[in-house]
Amino acid sequence: MREGQTAPDFSLPGVEGGEPGLYELHRAVEGDDAVLLWFVPSTFLPTGTAELCAIRDAGWHDLEGLQVWAVSMDSIYASAAYAERYDLPMALLGDGGSAAEYYGVRYDEWEGHYGAPKRAVFLVGADWTVEAAWSTDDAFARPDPSPVERVAPALAEAFPAARTDAVVDYDAYFG
């Protein structure tokens, strides 16, 4: 999936604020919301945690007209514990591999798990267009610039109030 392409629809179970629910991309987009999809293989992954905490600190989840969804292979119960531990205010969705497959970011095998999402980011506009895209095969890579910094210009174009000075501190999450 690349910028300018039409984003594929999907439905996944998820949790936000401790409340489980079904997250359907078409409902968000039909409601005129853009969706920032942040794929990670697993919750508690240090790189993904650093990025999601940077998004939290930048307040992107509070932008009117934008939904932030983090997608991992984990259950909504693991995701709820993860969200609570790191005070993550966005929706965390559990993907058995279908959404990751649709977006072309599914591992065949990752650390003994099959079908896990790769680390990837897609900003899906309210017209279904992928406005920004980034992915890596290395779940532990610490790219410079970070994917948060890479998606910030597209986010700022769609949401002028968005903070684009988000800093990802990877070192804070590697023990």
Buried (B, 14 or more C-beta within 10 A) or exposed (E): BEEEBEBBBBBBBBBBEEEEBEBEBEEBBEEEBBBBBBBBBBBBBBBBBBBBBBBBBBEBBEBEEBBBBBBBBBBBEBBBBBBEEBEBBBBBBBBBBBBBBBBBBBBEEBEEEEBBBBBBBBBBBBEBBBBBBBBBEEBEEBBEEBBBBBBBEBBEEBBEEBBBEBEBEBEEBEE
